[in-house]
């Protein structure tokens, strides 16, 4: 199971209209988000840092370090989003090592872009 395929098994699917925030910087984390349909922009200091498209995920950092959100996520288009809560995330990491590797791979790519 990859990070992208996990979204199909999730029960918590949320819909967001274009322009609607999914979460804001400083908010408590309620889960990791996987884009089923649409695009989400990730903002930091008022600038778009990344656009996450269908099949991508974001929001995992706050689950890993139990800190408030480090950025703001806004629906760029109408979206369907699968939410993986902290308990489910921990289960996936423990039971599916490839899932954990996929998450680390994406996090490494994001860090390298910021250097």
C-alpha positions in Angstrom: 0.0 0.0 0.0 1.4 3.4 -0.9 0.6 6.7 0.6 -1.4 7.6 -2.5 -3.4 4.4 -2.5 -4.3 4.7 1.2 -6.9 7.3 0.3 -9.3 4.8 -1.2 -9.7 2.9 2.1 -10.5 6.0 4.2 -14.0 6.6 5.5 -13.6 10.3 6.3 -14.0 12.0 3.0 -14.5 15.8 3.0 -15.5 18.2 0.2 -14.1 21.7 -0.2 -15.1 24.4 -2.6 -12.5 26.4 -4.5 -11.0 29.0 -2.2 -12.1 27.3 1.0 -9.3 26.7 3.7 -8.8 23.1 4.8 -6.7 24.3 7.7 -4.7 27.4 8.8 -1.2 27.8 10.1 -1.1 27.4 13.9 -4.2 25.2 14.1 -4.2 21.8 15.8 -3.8 18.8 13.5 -6.7 16.6 12.9 -5.1 14.3 10.3 -3.1 13.9 7.2 -4.9 14.8 4.0 -4.9 12.9 0.7 -6.3 14.6 -2.4 -8.9 12.3 -4.2 -10.0 15.0 -6.7 -8.9 18.6 -7.3 -5.9 20.7 -6.2 -4.9 22.2 -2.9 -2.4 25.0 -2.4 -0.1 25.1 0.6 0.8 28.6 1.8 3.6 29.8 4.1 4.1 33.5 4.8 1.5 34.4 2.2 3.3 32.5 -0.6 2.3 29.4 -2.4 4.9 26.8 -1.5 3.3 23.8 -3.2 0.3 22.7 -5.2 -0.9 19.2 -4.2 -2.9 17.4 -6.9 -5.0 14.3 -7.1 -3.1 11.4 -5.6 -0.9 13.6 -3.4 -1.0 14.1 0.3 -0.1 16.8 2.8 -0.4 17.6 6.5 1.7 14.6 7.7 4.2 16.8 9.5 1.9 17.9 12.3 1.1 14.2 12.9 4.7 13.3 13.2 5.8 16.0 15.6 2.5 16.7 17.4 2.9 20.5 16.7 0.4 23.0 15.3 0.1 23.3 11.5 3.1 24.9 10.0 1.3 26.2 6.9 -2.2 27.0 5.5 -3.9 24.7 3.0 -6.6 26.2 0.7 -8.6 24.4 -2.0 -7.4 25.7 -5.4 -10.3 23.9 -7.1 -13.4 22.1 -5.8 -11.9 19.1 -3.9 -12.6 15.7 -2.4 -10.2 15.0 0.4 -9.6 11.8 2.4 -8.6 12.5 6.0 -6.3 10.0 7.8 -6.5 10.7 11.5 -3.5 10.3 13.8 -4.5 6.8 15.1 -5.0 5.5 11.5 -1.7 7.2 10.4 0.2 5.4 13.2 -1.4 2.1 12.3 -0.4 2.5 8.6 3.1 3.4 9.5 3.4 0.3 11.8 1.7 -2.2 9.5 2.9 -0.9 6.1 6.5 0.0 6.0 6.3 1.1 2.4 3.7 3.7 3.4 6.2 5.1 5.9 8.9 5.2 3.2 6.5 7.0 0.8 5.8 9.7 3.4 9.5 10.1 4.1 10.2 10.4 0.4 7.7 13.2 -0.1 9.0 15.0 3.0 12.5 14.7 1.8 11.5 16.2 -1.6 9.8 19.1 0.1 12.8 19.8 2.3 15.2 19.8 -0.7 13.0 22.3 -2.5 13.4 24.7 0.4 17.2 24.5 0.6 
